[in-house]
Amino acid sequence: MKYEGTSKEEEKYLQTKAKIINNLYDQKDTEKTYLETVEKLLKYWKSELGPVDTQDKERHAELLELIDAEESTIIKIKKDIGRINEMIDKTENNMEKIQKMVTSLR
């Protein structure tokens, strides 16, 4: 008996994998947009805080500390983007292998 095309389950599985990949790309793009926006804001805030002759040095120090904390968050998000890229690559590779298997069975 010869195998005739992919089953509905196989097609559904491949479609699900494709959706996962698209979701990962969307997540990565959202994270990048967020990072760009926050980095611009942090640069602006630092430039505004720098030249100000502060009467309240404690408040000034708190604001700089908050900016530093946000910059740490940016570093973490960039690492997350790296992990997302790895997940995308693995998922795409697995999907290619499955598609080849399905095609070879035809």
C-alpha positions as CSV (number, residue, x, y, z in Angstrom):
1,M,0.0,0.0,0.0
2,K,1.4,3.4,-1.1
3,Y,1.2,6.4,1.2
4,E,-1.0,9.1,-0.2
5,G,-0.2,12.6,1.0
6,T,-0.2,13.9,4.5
7,S,-2.9,13.2,7.0
8,K,-5.1,15.8,8.6
9,E,-3.2,15.4,11.8
10,E,0.1,16.0,10.1
11,E,-1.2,19.1,8.3
12,K,-2.6,20.4,11.6
13,Y,0.8,19.7,13.3
14,L,2.7,21.5,10.6
15,Q,0.3,24.5,10.8
16,T,0.7,24.6,14.5
17,K,4.5,24.6,14.2
18,A,4.2,27.5,11.7
19,K,2.0,29.4,14.1
20,I,4.5,28.8,16.9
21,I,7.3,30.2,14.8
22,N,5.2,33.2,13.8
23,N,4.4,33.9,17.5
24,L,8.1,33.7,18.4
25,Y,8.9,36.2,15.6
26,D,6.1,38.5,16.9
27,Q,7.4,38.3,20.4
28,K,10.9,39.1,19.3
29,D,9.8,42.1,17.3
30,T,7.7,43.4,20.3
31,E,10.7,43.0,22.6
32,K,13.0,44.9,20.2
33,T,10.5,47.7,19.8
34,Y,10.2,48.0,23.6
35,L,13.9,48.0,24.0
36,E,14.4,50.8,21.4
37,T,11.8,52.9,23.1
38,V,13.1,52.4,26.6
39,E,16.7,53.0,25.5
40,K,15.7,56.3,24.0
41,L,13.8,57.4,27.1
42,L,16.8,56.4,29.3
43,K,19.2,58.5,27.2
44,Y,16.8,61.4,27.4
45,W,16.4,61.1,31.2
46,K,20.1,60.9,31.8
47,S,20.7,63.9,29.6
48,E,18.1,65.9,31.5
49,L,19.4,64.8,34.9
50,G,23.1,65.3,34.1
51,P,23.4,69.1,33.8
52,V,20.7,70.0,36.4
53,D,22.0,71.7,39.5
54,T,20.2,69.6,41.9
55,Q,19.1,70.9,45.2
56,D,17.8,67.5,46.2
57,K,20.8,65.2,45.6
58,E,19.1,62.3,47.2
59,R,16.2,62.4,44.7
60,H,18.7,62.8,41.9
61,A,20.6,59.7,43.1
62,E,17.3,57.8,43.3
63,L,16.4,58.7,39.7
64,L,19.9,57.6,38.5
65,E,19.5,54.4,40.4
66,L,16.1,53.8,38.7
67,I,17.6,54.4,35.3
68,D,20.4,52.0,36.1
69,A,17.9,49.3,37.1
70,E,16.0,49.8,33.9
71,E,19.2,49.4,31.9
72,S,19.8,46.1,33.7
73,T,16.3,45.1,32.6
74,I,17.2,45.9,29.0
75,I,20.3,43.6,29.2
76,K,18.0,40.8,30.5
77,I,15.5,41.4,27.7
78,K,18.3,41.2,25.1
79,K,19.3,37.8,26.6
80,D,15.7,36.8,26.2
81,I,15.7,37.8,22.6
82,G,18.8,35.6,22.1
83,R,16.9,32.7,23.6
84,I,13.9,33.4,21.4
85,N,16.2,33.3,18.4
86,E,17.4,29.9,19.5
87,M,13.8,28.7,20.0
88,I,12.9,29.9,16.5
89,D,15.9,28.1,15.0
90,K,15.2,24.9,16.8
91,T,11.5,25.0,15.9
92,E,12.2,25.8,12.2
93,N,14.8,23.0,12.1
94,N,12.4,20.5,13.6
95,M,9.7,21.6,11.2
96,E,12.0,21.1,8.2
97,K,12.9,17.6,9.4
98,I,9.2,16.7,9.8
99,Q,8.3,18.1,6.4
100,K,11.1,16.1,4.8
101,M,9.9,12.9,6.6
102,V,6.3,13.5,5.5
103,T,7.4,14.2,2.0
104,S,9.6,11.1,1.8
105,L,6.7,9.0,2.9
106,R,4.6,10.1,-0.1
